[in-house]
Amino acid sequence: MNWLQVHIDVDADAAAELAEGLEAAGAVAVSLDAADDTPRFDDRGEGGAELWPSTRVSGLFAPEVDVRAVAAAAWTGIGRHPPVPLRVETVADADWEAHCRQQFAPRRYGERLVVRPSWSEPLDADTAQIVLDPGMAFGTGAHATTALCLTWLTELPLAGRRVVDYGCGSGILAIAAARLGAAEVWAVDVDPGALSVARDNARANGVQARVRIGPVDILDGICADIVVANILLDPLRALAVVLAGLLRDGGRLGLSGILAQQVQDCAAAYADAFDLAPARIDDGWALLCGMRRERRPC
């Protein structure tokens, strides 16, 4: 059977709502991608609205569906008028399956972790596995910022440790920490949609007992061994005091979601409280790591 796929290019602030509208209208799959050559800002995409300034929302429908009418209804349903231009193409079963499997193949991080979709078999029995299917713009580990954070986590002694994932998105970093041996993981986000996805993913990976997921206020009174935050430069700078306050002396910090040219600006916000290592760079994106300095008594 052939399928019909509709592509709609919209501003970032409309992408998540439009994607939800297409899904509610019967799309069997919805994806978000860059509509032009602008780089992705954030792999996890809070609600999918912060990925790209111009975002392509694509929905896959059964061939009998009037996709133009459905897309127009979804667009007007979120209070946007008139409907934006759209493109419709026919996609064969085999082509769609091959596309998905190629785009979301298993990925290895360091020597201890594999992230794979549910249709893929485990790569080996001795490696921690995360099963995570692509969802509506939430992180699957493919983006450089997430990959940097995952690899960093594999290098840390996580057994018995308490970890905070600040801005958890899909929960991939929190799940990774749990699968790598952390005793407690606290995953927080400002987006309720992200929290719902993270809870589902934690359950699917059998780590829900060790991963507590919720809004940021669940961190009140927490003292962590490790904090990881894959967000963006501006919120990372604004959160410097907050993240420093979450860590014990000697605790480890990992920050990503920043471009290579933004490292100095980010490091300046954390230099007073952390001993920072040289940034790790991948595909123009950076991971900034540090150790919490011992606090002087008052």
C-alpha positions in Angstrom: 0.0 0.0 0.0 1.1 3.5 -0.8 0.8 6.3 1.8 0.3 10.0 1.4 2.7 12.4 3.2 2.0 16.1 3.7 4.8 18.6 4.4 4.1 22.0 5.9 6.7 24.6 6.6 5.9 26.8 9.6 7.5 29.0 12.2 8.9 27.3 15.2 6.2 28.6 17.5 3.5 26.8 15.5 5.3 23.5 14.9 4.4 21.5 18.0 0.7 22.5 17.8 0.5 21.7 14.1 2.2 18.3 14.7 -0.3 17.5 17.4 -3.2 18.5 15.2 -2.0 16.2 12.4 -1.6 13.4 14.8 -5.1 14.0 16.2 -6.5 14.0 12.6 -5.2 10.4 12.1 -1.6 10.7 10.9 0.1 7.4 11.5 3.4 9.2 11.9 4.5 12.8 12.4 8.0 14.2 12.2 9.7 17.6 12.4 12.7 18.7 10.5 14.5 21.8 9.3 12.7 23.6 6.5 15.9 25.1 5.3 19.7 25.0 6.1 19.4 26.7 9.5 21.1 24.5 12.1 19.1 22.7 14.8 19.2 24.6 18.1 18.2 21.8 20.5 17.8 18.1 20.1 15.2 17.6 22.7 13.0 20.5 21.6 10.7 21.5 24.4 7.3 20.5 22.9 9.0 20.6 19.5 8.7 24.4 19.2 12.4 25.3 19.7 14.1 23.2 17.1 14.4 25.4 14.1 13.2 28.9 13.2 11.6 27.4 10.1 10.3 23.9 10.8 9.0 21.3 8.3 6.1 19.4 9.9 5.4 16.1 8.0 2.4 13.8 8.5 1.9 10.3 7.0 -1.7 9.4 6.1 -3.6 6.5 4.6 -4.2 7.0 0.8 -7.9 7.5 1.2 -7.5 10.6 3.4 -8.0 14.0 1.9 -4.7 15.2 3.3 -5.1 18.8 2.0 -8.4 19.2 3.8 -7.0 17.5 7.0 -3.9 19.7 7.0 -5.9 22.9 6.4 -8.2 21.9 9.3 -5.3 21.2 11.6 -3.8 24.6 10.7 -6.9 26.6 11.3 -7.6 24.5 14.4 -4.6 26.2 16.1 -5.9 29.6 15.3 -3.8 30.2 12.2 -5.4 31.8 9.0 -5.2 31.2 6.2 -3.7 27.7 5.7 0.0 27.8 4.7 1.3 26.3 1.4 1.8 22.5 1.7 3.3 19.7 -0.4 1.9 16.2 -0.7 3.8 13.2 -2.0 3.1 9.5 -2.3 5.3 7.2 -0.2 5.5 3.4 -0.8 5.5 1.1 2.2 8.9 -0.2 1.6 10.4 3.2 1.1 8.9 4.5 4.3 10.1 1.6 6.4 13.6 1.8 4.9 13.7 5.5 5.5 12.8 5.1 9.2 15.2 2.2 9.7 18.1 4.1 8.1 17.4 7.3 10.0 17.0 5.7 13.4 19.6 2.9 13.3 21.2 1.7 16.6 23.9 4.1 17.9 26.8 3.3 20.2 28.1 5.8 22.8 31.5 5.1 24.3 32.0 1.5 25.2 29.1 1.0 27.6 25.9 2.3 25.9 23.7 1.7 22.9 20.5 3.6 21.9 18.3 1.7 19.5 14.7 1.8 18.2 12.3 -1.0 19.3 12.5 -2.7 15.9 16.3 -3.3 16.3 17.8 -6.2 18.1 20.3 -5.6 21.0 23.8 -5.2 19.7 25.5 -7.2 22.4 24.6 -8.5 25.9 27.2 -6.7 27.8 26.3 -3.1 26.8 23.6 -1.0 28.5 20.7 -0.6 26.1 18.2 2.2 25.7 15.1 1.5 23.6 13.8 4.8 22.2 11.6 5.2 19.2 11.5 8.6 17.3 8.8 10.8 18.6 7.5 14.3 18.0 10.9 16.1 17.9 12.1 14.7 21.2 15.7 13.5 21.5 16.7 10.1 20.3 20.5 10.6 20.7 21.2 11.4 17.1 22.1 15.1 17.6 25.6 16.0 18.5 24.7 17.7 21.8 22.9 14.6 23.0 25.7 12.3 21.7 28.3 14.4 23.6 26.3 14.1 26.9 25.7 10.4 26.5 29.3 9.6 25.8 30.3 11.8 28.8 27.9 9.8 31.1 29.5 6.5 30.0 32.9 7.8 31.3 31.6 8.6 34.8 31.5 6.3 37.8 27.7 6.3 38.1 27.2 3.3 40.3 25.3 4.3 43.4 25.3 8.0 42.4 22.6 10.6 42.4 22.1 12.3 39.0 20.1 15.3 37.9 19.0 15.7 34.2 18.0 19.4 34.0 15.8 19.9 30.9 15.2 16.2 30.3 13.1 16.3 27.1 12.6 12.7 26.1 14.4 11.5 29.2 17.2 10.0 27.2 20.0 11.3 29.5 18.2 10.3 32.7 17.5 6.8 31.3 21.1 6.5 30.3 22.3 7.4 33.8 20.0 4.8 35.3 21.0 2.1 32.8 24.6 2.9 33.6 24.1 2.3 37.3 23.0 5.5 38.9 21.0 4.8 42.1 18.7 7.8 41.8 18.0 10.1 38.8 16.0 13.3 38.9 14.7 14.5 35.6 13.0 17.8 35.3 11.6 20.0 32.5 9.4 23.0 32.1 7.3 21.4 29.3 4.5 19.0 30.5 4.6 17.3 27.1 8.3 16.4 27.6 7.6 15.1 31.1 4.9 12.8 29.7 7.2 11.4 27.0 10.0 11.0 29.5 7.8 9.0 31.9 6.7 6.7 29.0 10.3 6.2 27.9 11.4 5.5 31.5 8.7 2.8 31.9 9.5 1.3 28.5 13.2 0.9 29.6 12.3 -0.5 33.1 14.0 2.3 35.0 10.9 4.1 36.4 11.7 3.1 39.9 15.0 5.0 39.9 14.1 8.0 37.7 11.8 10.6 39.3 10.4 12.9 36.6 8.6 16.2 37.2 8.8 20.0 37.2 11.9 21.8 38.5 10.5 22.2 42.0 10.9 18.5 42.7 14.6 19.3 43.1 14.1 21.3 46.3 16.7 20.1 48.8 18.5 17.8 46.4 22.3 17.4 46.6 23.5 15.6 43.5 26.8 13.9 42.5 26.3 14.7 38.8 24.2 17.3 36.9 23.8 17.2 33.2 21.9 20.0 31.2 21.4 19.9 27.5 19.6 23.1 26.9 20.7 26.4 25.2 23.2 29.1 26.0 20.9 31.7 27.5 19.1 29.4 29.9 22.4 27.8 30.9 23.8 31.1 31.8 20.7 32.0 33.8 20.8 28.7 35.6 24.5 28.9 36.7 23.7 29.5 40.4 20.9 27.0 40.4 22.9 24.2 38.9 25.9 24.9 41.1 23.7 24.8 44.1 22.5 21.3 43.2 25.9 19.8 43.3 28.0 18.5 46.2 31.6 19.6 46.5 33.6 17.6 43.9 30.4 16.9 41.9 30.5 16.7 38.1 28.7 19.1 35.7 28.0 18.6 32.0 26.5 21.4 29.9 25.5 21.2 26.2 23.2 22.7 23.7 25.8 25.4 23.0 27.7 26.1 19.8 31.5 25.9 19.8 31.7 29.7 19.5 29.5 30.1 22.6 31.8 28.1 24.9 33.6 31.1 26.4 30.3 32.9 27.2 28.9 29.8 28.9 32.2 29.1 30.8 32.3 32.6 32.1 29.0 32.0 34.0 30.3 28.9 35.7 34.0 29.8 36.3 33.5 31.0 39.9 32.0 27.7 41.1 33.7 25.1 38.8 37.0 23.9 37.6 36.3 23.6 33.9 37.9 21.3 31.4 38.5 22.1 27.7 35.3 21.9 25.8 34.5 18.8 23.7 33.4 19.7 20.1 31.3 17.7 17.7 29.9 19.0 14.5 30.1 22.6 15.7 28.4 21.9 19.0 30.1 21.8 22.4 30.0 20.0 25.7 31.4 21.9 28.7 32.4 19.8 31.7 33.5 20.8 35.2 33.9 19.8 38.8 32.3 21.7 41.7 34.9 23.5 43.8 34.9 23.1 47.5 32.8 25.9 49.1 34.5 28.0 51.6 32.8 28.3 55.0 31.1 31.6 55.8 
